[in-house]
Amino acid sequence: MSTRHANLDTAGARRCARAALCALLLGGATAAGAGTAAPLVGSWKMTLSDGICSEIHRFDAYGGSVVVSGAARVEGTYGVSAKPDPHGFYKLDEQVVHGNGKPDCTGAVAREGNTATIYVKVHPKQNQLLFCDTPAPDSCVGPLERVADEAPAP
């Protein structure tokens, strides 16, 4: 992982929060026949560069997700590609099912029905993730660290 991903700038923090919130709050494993979510299943945490606000993303094995970011709590569904592409990126499709209407770490509010597609790069040890706008390292934010299940279950 590069240092770029360890310390997010403001734009990166916004992109990460948006992608992460969409991705992990919408989460799910084999939703809509999308494949296996095994490397994603569990809870992942990232503290933004301000050092104050953190996000926790939890993916269950059944295609459900919960994201807690700032005052926001977002529940959703997700589908993930069965295998990574040749460069190691998984495609993650998400949809917001329910949000509490409160702002996340960047001030954004998730809306029910919103969908997003992001790309996820899983560290070989499966202890870190990057969230990416495209399947390219220069579009990624993170890392998110695997943690004990701190987030409420979906």
C-alpha positions as CSV (number, residue, x, y, z in Angstrom):
1,M,0.0,0.0,0.0
2,S,1.3,3.4,-0.9
3,T,1.5,6.3,1.5
4,R,-1.0,8.1,-0.7
5,H,-3.6,5.7,0.7
6,A,-2.6,6.0,4.3
7,N,-3.2,9.8,4.5
8,L,-6.2,11.0,2.5
9,D,-6.5,14.5,1.3
10,T,-9.8,16.3,1.4
11,A,-10.9,15.3,-2.1
12,G,-9.8,11.8,-1.4
13,A,-11.6,11.7,1.9
14,R,-14.8,12.8,0.1
15,R,-14.4,10.2,-2.6
16,C,-13.6,7.6,-0.1
17,A,-16.5,8.4,2.1
18,R,-18.8,8.5,-1.0
19,A,-17.5,5.2,-2.4
20,A,-17.1,3.5,0.9
21,L,-20.5,4.6,2.2
22,C,-22.2,3.6,-1.0
23,A,-20.2,0.4,-1.2
24,L,-20.2,-0.9,2.3
25,L,-23.5,0.5,3.5
26,L,-25.2,-1.1,0.5
27,G,-23.3,-4.3,0.9
28,G,-24.1,-7.9,0.4
29,A,-22.4,-11.1,-0.7
30,T,-24.1,-13.1,-3.4
31,A,-26.9,-10.6,-4.0
32,A,-28.5,-10.9,-7.4
33,G,-26.3,-13.9,-8.3
34,A,-23.2,-11.7,-8.4
35,G,-20.7,-14.2,-7.0
36,T,-18.9,-14.7,-3.7
37,A,-18.1,-11.9,-1.2
38,A,-15.8,-14.1,0.9
39,P,-12.8,-11.6,1.0
40,L,-15.2,-8.7,1.8
41,V,-17.2,-10.4,4.5
42,G,-16.6,-8.7,7.9
43,S,-16.0,-5.2,9.2
44,W,-13.6,-2.7,7.8
45,K,-12.6,0.7,9.4
46,M,-11.0,3.8,8.0
47,T,-10.2,7.0,9.9
48,L,-10.2,10.0,7.6
49,S,-7.3,12.3,7.3
50,D,-8.8,14.8,9.8
51,G,-8.2,12.1,12.4
52,I,-11.6,12.7,13.9
53,C,-14.2,11.0,11.7
54,S,-14.1,7.3,11.1
55,E,-16.1,5.0,8.9
56,I,-17.0,1.4,9.6
57,H,-18.3,-0.8,6.7
58,R,-19.7,-4.2,7.4
59,F,-20.5,-6.8,4.7
60,D,-22.4,-9.9,5.6
61,A,-22.2,-13.2,3.7
62,Y,-25.8,-12.8,2.3
63,G,-25.5,-9.6,0.3
64,G,-26.3,-7.1,3.1
65,S,-24.2,-4.2,4.3
66,V,-24.2,-1.5,6.9
67,V,-22.0,1.6,6.9
68,V,-21.6,3.9,9.9
69,S,-19.9,7.2,9.0
70,G,-20.2,10.3,11.1
71,A,-23.9,10.5,12.1
72,A,-24.9,8.4,9.1
73,R,-26.1,4.8,9.3
74,V,-26.8,3.3,5.9
75,E,-28.1,-0.2,5.2
76,G,-28.0,-1.8,1.7
77,T,-27.4,-4.7,-0.6
78,Y,-24.4,-5.5,-2.7
79,G,-23.2,-7.9,-5.3
80,V,-19.5,-8.6,-6.0
81,S,-17.7,-10.3,-8.9
82,A,-16.9,-13.9,-8.2
83,K,-13.2,-13.3,-9.1
84,P,-11.0,-10.3,-9.3
85,D,-9.9,-9.0,-12.7
86,P,-6.4,-9.7,-13.9
87,H,-5.1,-6.7,-11.8
88,G,-6.8,-7.9,-8.6
89,F,-9.9,-5.6,-8.6
90,Y,-13.3,-6.9,-7.6
91,K,-16.3,-5.1,-9.0
92,L,-18.8,-4.1,-6.3
93,D,-22.4,-3.1,-7.1
94,E,-24.4,-1.6,-4.3
95,Q,-27.8,-0.2,-3.6
96,V,-29.0,1.9,-0.6
97,V,-32.0,0.2,1.1
98,H,-32.3,2.5,4.1
99,G,-30.5,5.5,5.5
100,N,-31.1,7.5,8.6
101,G,-31.0,10.8,6.7
102,K,-28.0,12.1,8.7
103,P,-24.7,13.3,7.2
104,D,-21.6,11.1,6.8
105,C,-18.1,12.2,7.6
106,T,-18.0,14.4,4.5
107,G,-21.5,15.9,5.0
108,A,-23.2,13.8,2.3
109,V,-26.5,12.1,3.0
110,A,-27.3,8.7,1.4
111,R,-30.7,8.4,-0.3
112,E,-32.7,5.2,-0.5
113,G,-32.5,3.6,-3.9
114,N,-29.2,5.1,-4.8
115,T,-26.8,2.7,-6.6
116,A,-23.1,2.8,-7.0
117,T,-20.4,0.7,-8.6
118,I,-16.9,0.7,-7.2
119,Y,-13.8,-1.5,-7.4
120,V,-12.3,-3.1,-4.4
121,K,-8.6,-4.2,-4.1
122,V,-8.0,-6.7,-1.3
123,H,-4.6,-7.0,0.3
124,P,-3.1,-10.5,-0.2
125,K,-3.3,-11.0,3.6
126,Q,-7.0,-10.0,3.4
127,N,-6.5,-7.5,6.3
128,Q,-6.9,-4.3,4.2
129,L,-9.1,-3.0,1.4
130,L,-8.9,-0.1,-1.0
131,F,-12.0,1.4,-2.6
132,C,-11.5,2.7,-6.1
133,D,-13.6,4.7,-8.6
134,T,-12.1,2.7,-11.5
135,P,-10.1,-0.5,-11.6
136,A,-6.8,1.5,-11.4
137,P,-4.6,2.2,-8.3
138,D,-4.6,6.0,-8.9
139,S,-8.4,6.1,-8.3
140,C,-8.3,4.4,-4.9
141,V,-8.7,5.6,-1.3
142,G,-7.9,3.7,1.9
143,P,-6.7,1.5,3.3
144,L,-9.6,0.2,5.3
145,E,-8.4,-2.2,8.0
146,R,-10.2,-5.4,9.0
147,V,-11.6,-5.1,12.5
148,A,-13.6,-7.1,14.9
149,D,-17.3,-6.7,14.2
150,E,-17.8,-3.2,15.6
151,A,-20.6,-2.2,13.3
152,P,-24.2,-3.2,14.0
153,A,-25.3,-6.2,12.0
154,P,-27.4,-5.5,8.9
